[in-house]
Amino acid sequence: MIHKLQYILALIFCLNTVCKTNAQRKERELDPLGDPVLLSSRHTSEFTFNNPGDSEFGNIIIDFNNATLFNNHSLAAQVRGSELAFEIWLREQHLVIKVAIEKEAHAKYGNFPNFPSFNEAQKWLYEEIELDGIRRNIGATQSLYNAKVREKKAIRDRCLRNIKLLDLRANQISTGQINNPQYGHIKLYGNGDTPLKDIKTTTQVNNLRAQEVAAFSKNQWGLDQELKIINTLNT
C-alpha cells in the first residue's frame, strides 16, 4: 500500500498517459445518421455523469493497491480503442477520482466542502501532496537553518568584539600607549588572532577595522536572509 494521495496522483498520471496516446488518433463521434464525424470539446462537454458506473466498460478501482493501479491502466488502454467511448468513459473516471479525492479531504480535515469540479479536486490534490512533503521535511530544514543562524550570530558577535578592541587600541595609540599597552595580550579572534600589543600604528588599526566592518556587513546580510527563512518555516 502506498500513500493514498500519491496513489490517486499516480492514477491521474496513468490516465493522462493514455489520453496523450489517444490524442494521436482521430477523435470521432457518431452523428444522428450513424456516420463518423470529428469530435470536438464542445460535444464531449455535453456528457455528464451523476453516479459512477454508467460506463459500459466499467470504472477504475481505487483501493490503493499497486497491482490495481496496473489493472486500471490496462482498462484505460482497452477503452482507448473507441474514441467516443473513451471520451465518455474518461469523464466518468474523472468523477470517480473526484469522489475519491473528496473522501480523503473529508477524512483529513473533517467537514471539508466538496469540489465543484474535477479540476478543482485535482488542484487540491497537487497542493496537498506538496504540503505533505514540506511537513515531512520541515524539521530537517529548520535544523539546517537554525545551525546557519547560530554560526552567523557567532561571526557577528566576533566582528563586533574585534571592532570594539580596535577602537580601544586606536585610542591607546593616539595617547602614546604604543608599547606594553593595557589589555595588550587580548587577541583579535578570526583575524590572524593578532594580539593588540602587536598593532602599533593607526594604519594597522584602520586596515584591520575595515576588514572587520566588511566581514560584519556581509555576514549580517546573510543572517537577515536566513532569519526570514526561519520565520517563514515557523509560520
FENCORQUI-V893915 format. One line per field, one symbol per residue. ss: DSSP state (~ for helix, > for strand, _ for the rest). phi: phi as a letter, one per 40 degrees, with the letter a starting at -180 (. if undefined). Layout:
# FENCORQUI-V893915
ss = ???
phi = ???
This chain:
# FENCORQUI-V893915
ss = ___~~~~~~~~~~~~~~~~~~~_____>>>_____>>>__~~~~_____________________~~~~~~~~~~~~~~___~~~~~~~~~~~~~~~~~~~~~~~~~~~________~~~~~~~~~~~~~~~~~~~~~~~~~~~~~~~~~~~~~~~~~~~~~~~~~~~~~~~~~____________>>_____>>~~~___~~~~~~~~~~~~~~~~~~~~~~~~~~~~~~~~~_
phi = .bdccccccccccdcccccccccccccbbccdcgccbccbcccccccbbcachccccgbcbbbgbdccdccccccccccdcbccccdccccccccdcdccccccccccbgcbccccacccccccddccccccccccbccccccccccccccccccdccccccccccccccccccbgccbfccgcccbccgbgfccdcccbbccccccccccccccccccccccccccccdccccc
